[in-house]
Amino acid sequence: MSNQKRHTLLIMPATPGKRILRVSLSSLYWKICCVFIGAVMILTGLGTWSLFQHYNISRLAHNLEMENESANQAIEEQRQEIEFLTQRLREIQEKAAFVQKFLGMETQDVGEGKMGQGGLEVSPRFFPPELPVKGAVKPMSLEHPGKSGCLSRQEVGNIYASLDMIVRTLEVRQEELEHTPSISPVDAENAWISSPFGMRTSPFTGKKQFHMGIDIAGWKGTPIIATANGKVAFVGKNGLLGLTVKIRHNSTYSTEYGHLLKTVVKKGQYVKRGEIIGHMGDSGRSTGYHVHYGIKKKRKHINPYSCMMDWDKG
């Protein structure tokens, strides 16, 4: 060891008069120190680089998480939008079906009506691209609401509101029609009118009298039906009309059915158009089996024949 070269490190203080520090080590120890210091510096550098990379990765992961959360939120909003529009369109389809049913139109399934049944046919090539075919409707999509050619939430809402108003109006109208007398109280195939509405010669007195209904003759026991929806207002004997049923349909219309053989309804019972309320007879003052059918509109007698839509008026 005595033959090894030694290196001395002098540490001189900046303040005069201070003791100079001497560090004297052999070459081997100096090499070991240099290696140790180098290793420390390398490890420190590696640690710093690792921390920097970790910071970058953490920041990138945070950004990706934020972007993912934003994307998920956008997807959820789109899903809710599509759900809303789909539900609205489903309700619109139901209301459209109601309108079609009310108007007596049969709903057409997709794919029907593709085959022609005659008429002049013209190839689409005769229509220039800048001139759209009259009546053609541009298909609309729900994939991206609000874009050109697509329905937005507001547009679907407006369509729904308009159709809803139409349906409400039709429902009110349908309610009115269901409570408006519109058919014969007797099957027209098995009956005939024996005495019309208006002035006639009484079969009992031979004098001119005003007949406030019509007499429909038929076989004994022929079913008598309600001519509209309503509530039974009276059941029982009614003077010259004999056994009678009166129905109050609404604030406008009421009907009466006289000379019955028997009744099958009670006062206060709700009946629907076409429901049997009794059977034809000759009770009261009568010359044969028939039903006296009368209609009051706003408490005034009108001609029932004009309200018998199922009676052949040819």
C-alpha positions as CSV (number, residue, x, y, z in Angstrom):
1,M,0.0,0.0,0.0
2,S,3.0,2.3,0.7
3,N,4.0,2.1,-3.0
4,Q,0.6,3.3,-4.2
5,K,0.3,6.8,-5.5
6,R,-1.7,9.1,-3.3
7,H,-3.7,12.1,-4.3
8,T,-4.4,14.9,-2.0
9,L,-7.5,17.1,-2.1
10,L,-7.0,20.6,-0.6
11,I,-10.1,22.4,0.5
12,M,-9.3,26.1,1.0
13,P,-11.8,28.2,2.9
14,A,-12.7,31.6,1.4
15,T,-12.2,33.3,4.7
16,P,-8.5,34.1,5.4
17,G,-7.0,32.5,8.5
18,K,-9.2,29.5,8.4
19,R,-7.6,26.0,8.4
20,I,-7.0,24.3,5.1
21,L,-8.5,20.9,4.9
22,R,-6.4,18.2,3.3
23,V,-7.9,14.9,2.1
24,S,-5.2,12.4,1.0
25,L,-6.3,9.1,-0.5
26,S,-4.7,6.5,-2.6
27,S,-5.6,6.2,-6.3
28,L,-7.8,3.1,-5.5
29,Y,-9.9,4.9,-3.0
30,W,-10.2,7.9,-5.4
31,K,-11.4,5.6,-8.1
32,I,-13.9,4.0,-5.7
33,C,-15.2,7.5,-4.7
34,C,-15.5,8.5,-8.4
35,V,-17.4,5.4,-9.2
36,F,-19.7,5.9,-6.2
37,I,-20.3,9.5,-7.0
38,G,-21.0,8.6,-10.7
39,A,-23.4,5.9,-9.6
40,V,-25.2,8.3,-7.4
41,M,-25.5,10.8,-10.2
42,I,-26.7,8.2,-12.6
43,L,-29.3,6.9,-10.2
44,T,-30.4,10.5,-9.4
45,G,-30.7,11.2,-13.1
46,L,-32.7,8.0,-13.7
47,G,-34.9,8.8,-10.7
48,T,-35.5,12.3,-12.0
49,W,-36.3,11.0,-15.5
50,S,-38.6,8.3,-14.1
51,L,-40.5,10.9,-12.0
52,F,-40.8,13.1,-15.1
53,Q,-42.2,10.2,-17.2
54,H,-44.5,9.3,-14.4
55,Y,-45.8,12.8,-14.3
56,N,-46.3,12.8,-18.1
57,I,-48.1,9.5,-18.0
58,S,-50.3,10.6,-15.1
59,R,-51.2,13.8,-16.9
60,L,-51.9,11.9,-20.1
61,A,-54.0,9.4,-18.2
62,H,-56.0,12.2,-16.5
63,N,-56.6,13.9,-19.9
64,L,-57.7,10.5,-21.4
65,E,-60.0,10.0,-18.4
66,M,-61.5,13.4,-18.8
67,E,-62.0,12.8,-22.6
68,N,-63.5,9.4,-21.9
69,E,-65.9,10.9,-19.3
70,S,-66.9,13.7,-21.8
71,A,-67.4,11.1,-24.5
72,N,-69.5,8.9,-22.2
73,Q,-71.6,12.0,-21.3
74,A,-72.1,12.8,-24.9
75,I,-73.1,9.2,-25.7
76,E,-75.6,9.3,-22.8
77,E,-77.1,12.5,-24.0
78,Q,-77.4,11.0,-27.5
79,R,-79.0,7.9,-26.1
80,Q,-81.5,9.9,-24.1
81,E,-82.2,12.0,-27.2
82,I,-82.8,8.9,-29.3
83,E,-84.9,7.4,-26.6
84,F,-87.0,10.6,-26.4
85,L,-87.4,10.8,-30.1
86,T,-88.2,7.1,-30.4
87,Q,-90.9,7.3,-27.7
88,R,-92.4,10.4,-29.3
89,L,-92.5,8.7,-32.7
90,R,-94.0,5.6,-31.2
91,E,-96.7,7.8,-29.7
92,I,-97.2,9.6,-33.0
93,Q,-97.6,6.2,-34.7
94,E,-100.3,5.3,-32.2
95,K,-102.1,8.6,-32.7
96,A,-101.8,8.2,-36.5
97,A,-103.3,4.7,-36.2
98,F,-106.2,6.3,-34.2
99,V,-106.7,8.9,-36.9
100,Q,-106.6,6.2,-39.6
101,K,-109.1,4.0,-37.7
102,F,-111.4,7.0,-37.1
103,L,-111.3,7.8,-40.8
104,G,-111.9,4.2,-41.7
105,M,-108.5,3.8,-43.3
106,E,-106.6,0.5,-43.1
107,T,-103.1,0.7,-41.9
108,Q,-100.5,-0.4,-44.5
109,D,-97.6,-2.5,-43.5
110,V,-94.1,-1.7,-44.8
111,G,-93.6,-3.4,-48.1
112,E,-97.3,-3.3,-49.1
113,G,-98.5,-1.3,-52.1
114,K,-95.3,-1.8,-54.1
115,M,-97.0,-3.6,-57.1
116,G,-99.0,-1.3,-59.5
117,Q,-102.5,-2.1,-60.5
118,G,-102.7,-0.3,-63.8
119,G,-102.3,3.3,-65.0
120,L,-99.6,5.1,-67.0
121,E,-96.1,4.4,-65.7
122,V,-93.3,6.9,-66.2
123,S,-89.6,6.0,-65.6
124,P,-87.8,8.1,-63.0
125,R,-85.2,9.1,-65.7
126,F,-87.8,11.5,-67.1
127,F,-87.6,13.6,-64.0
128,P,-84.5,15.9,-64.1
129,P,-82.4,15.9,-60.9
130,E,-83.1,19.5,-60.2
131,L,-86.9,18.9,-60.4
132,P,-88.1,16.7,-57.6
133,V,-91.0,14.4,-58.2
134,K,-94.2,15.9,-56.8
135,G,-95.3,14.3,-53.6
136,A,-91.9,12.8,-52.9
137,V,-90.9,12.9,-49.2
138,K,-87.2,13.1,-48.2
139,P,-86.4,10.4,-45.7
140,M,-85.6,11.6,-42.3
141,S,-83.1,10.1,-39.8
142,L,-83.0,10.2,-36.0
143,E,-79.3,9.3,-35.8
144,H,-78.1,12.9,-35.5
145,P,-81.0,15.2,-34.4
146,G,-80.8,18.8,-35.4
147,K,-78.7,18.2,-38.6
148,S,-80.0,19.0,-42.1
149,G,-82.6,16.4,-43.2
150,C,-83.1,15.1,-39.7
151,L,-85.8,15.7,-37.1
152,S,-84.7,17.7,-34.0
153,R,-86.3,17.3,-30.5
154,Q,-88.2,20.6,-31.1
155,E,-89.4,19.5,-34.5
156,V,-90.7,16.2,-33.2
157,G,-92.3,18.0,-30.3
158,N,-94.1,20.3,-32.7
159,I,-95.3,17.4,-34.8
160,Y,-96.4,15.6,-31.7
161,A,-98.3,18.7,-30.4
162,S,-100.0,19.2,-33.7
163,L,-101.0,15.6,-34.0
164,D,-102.1,15.5,-30.3
165,M,-104.4,18.4,-30.9
166,I,-105.9,16.6,-34.0
167,V,-106.4,13.4,-32.0
168,R,-108.0,15.3,-29.1
169,T,-110.4,17.0,-31.6
170,L,-111.2,13.6,-33.2
171,E,-111.7,12.0,-29.8
172,V,-114.2,14.7,-28.9
173,R,-115.8,14.2,-32.3
174,Q,-115.8,10.4,-31.9
175,E,-117.4,10.8,-28.5
176,E,-120.1,13.0,-30.0
177,L,-120.7,10.5,-32.9
178,E,-121.0,7.6,-30.5
179,H,-123.7,9.4,-28.7
180,T,-125.5,10.5,-31.8
181,P,-128.4,8.2,-33.1
182,S,-127.2,7.0,-36.5
183,I,-128.7,3.5,-37.1
184,S,-132.1,1.8,-37.2
185,P,-133.4,0.3,-34.0
186,V,-134.5,-2.8,-36.0
187,D,-132.6,-4.9,-38.5
188,A,-133.7,-3.3,-41.8
189,E,-133.7,-6.7,-43.6
190,N,-136.5,-8.0,-41.4
191,A,-138.6,-4.9,-40.9
192,W,-140.4,-2.1,-42.8
193,I,-141.7,1.4,-42.1
194,S,-145.4,1.2,-41.5
195,S,-146.0,4.9,-40.6
196,P,-143.6,7.8,-41.4
197,F,-142.8,10.9,-39.4
198,G,-145.1,14.0,-39.8
199,M,-148.7,14.5,-40.6
200,R,-150.8,11.3,-41.1
201,T,-154.3,10.0,-40.8
202,S,-154.7,8.4,-37.4
203,P,-155.7,4.7,-37.8
204,F,-157.8,5.1,-34.7
205,T,-159.7,8.4,-35.2
206,G,-159.3,8.9,-39.0
207,K,-158.3,12.4,-38.4
208,K,-155.1,14.2,-39.4
209,Q,-152.5,14.1,-36.7
210,F,-148.8,14.8,-36.4
211,H,-146.8,11.6,-35.9
212,M,-143.8,12.5,-33.8
213,G,-141.8,9.4,-34.8
214,I,-141.8,6.5,-37.2
215,D,-143.4,3.1,-36.8
216,I,-141.2,0.2,-37.9
217,A,-143.2,-3.1,-38.2
218,G,-141.8,-6.6,-38.0
219,W,-142.2,-10.0,-36.4
220,K,-143.2,-10.4,-32.8
221,G,-140.2,-10.5,-30.5
222,T,-137.8,-8.9,-33.0
223,P,-134.8,-7.5,-31.1
224,I,-134.8,-3.7,-30.6
225,I,-131.4,-2.1,-30.2
226,A,-130.0,1.2,-29.0
227,T,-129.2,3.5,-31.8
228,A,-126.4,5.3,-29.9
229,N,-124.5,5.2,-26.7
230,G,-126.3,6.6,-23.7
231,K,-128.0,6.1,-20.3
232,V,-131.5,4.6,-19.9
233,A,-133.7,7.4,-18.6
234,F,-137.0,5.5,-18.4
235,V,-138.3,2.0,-18.6
236,G,-142.0,1.2,-18.1
237,K,-145.5,1.9,-19.4
238,N,-145.9,5.2,-21.1
239,G,-149.6,5.8,-21.9
240,L,-150.5,5.1,-25.5
241,L,-147.0,4.0,-26.3
242,G,-147.3,1.1,-23.9
243,L,-144.1,-0.5,-22.7
244,T,-141.4,2.1,-23.5
245,V,-137.6,2.6,-23.1
246,K,-136.2,6.1,-23.2
247,I,-132.4,6.7,-23.6
248,R,-130.6,10.0,-22.9
249,H,-127.6,10.0,-25.2
250,N,-126.1,13.4,-24.4
251,S,-127.2,17.0,-23.9
252,T,-128.5,17.1,-27.5
253,Y,-130.1,13.8,-28.3
254,S,-132.6,11.4,-26.7
255,T,-134.5,8.5,-28.2
256,E,-137.7,6.5,-27.3
257,Y,-138.8,3.0,-28.3
258,G,-142.5,2.2,-27.7
259,H,-145.0,-0.6,-28.0
260,L,-142.4,-3.2,-26.7
261,L,-143.2,-6.8,-25.8
262,K,-140.6,-6.8,-23.1
263,T,-137.4,-4.9,-22.0
264,V,-134.0,-6.2,-21.0
265,V,-132.5,-3.0,-19.5
266,K,-133.1,-1.0,-16.3
267,K,-133.2,2.7,-15.6
268,G,-129.8,4.2,-15.1
269,Q,-128.1,1.5,-17.1
270,Y,-125.5,2.6,-19.7
271,V,-125.9,1.0,-23.1
272,K,-123.9,1.1,-26.3
273,R,-125.0,1.4,-29.9
274,G,-126.3,-1.9,-31.2
275,E,-127.0,-3.3,-27.7
276,I,-130.4,-5.0,-27.3
277,I,-132.8,-3.1,-25.1
278,G,-136.0,-4.9,-25.7
279,H,-138.2,-6.9,-28.1
280,M,-140.9,-5.8,-30.5
281,G,-144.5,-6.1,-29.4
282,D,-147.9,-4.4,-29.6
283,S,-148.4,-3.0,-26.1
284,G,-150.3,0.3,-25.7
285,R,-152.5,1.5,-28.5
286,S,-151.4,-0.5,-31.5
287,T,-152.7,-2.1,-34.6
288,G,-149.9,-4.7,-34.9
289,Y,-146.4,-5.6,-34.0
290,H,-144.1,-2.7,-34.4
291,V,-141.8,-0.3,-32.6
292,H,-142.5,3.4,-32.3
293,Y,-139.1,5.1,-32.7
294,G,-138.7,8.8,-31.9
295,I,-135.8,11.1,-31.6
296,K,-135.5,14.5,-29.8
297,K,-132.8,16.9,-30.7
298,K,-132.5,19.7,-28.2
299,R,-135.9,18.6,-26.8
300,K,-137.5,18.9,-30.2
301,H,-138.8,16.0,-32.3
302,I,-137.0,15.4,-35.5
303,N,-137.5,12.8,-38.3
304,P,-135.7,9.6,-37.2
305,Y,-135.5,8.4,-40.8
306,S,-132.8,11.0,-41.5
307,C,-130.6,9.4,-38.8
308,M,-131.0,5.8,-39.9
309,M,-127.8,5.5,-41.9
310,D,-128.0,1.8,-42.4
311,W,-131.5,2.0,-44.0
312,D,-131.5,1.8,-47.8
313,K,-132.8,5.2,-48.9
314,G,-132.6,4.4,-52.6
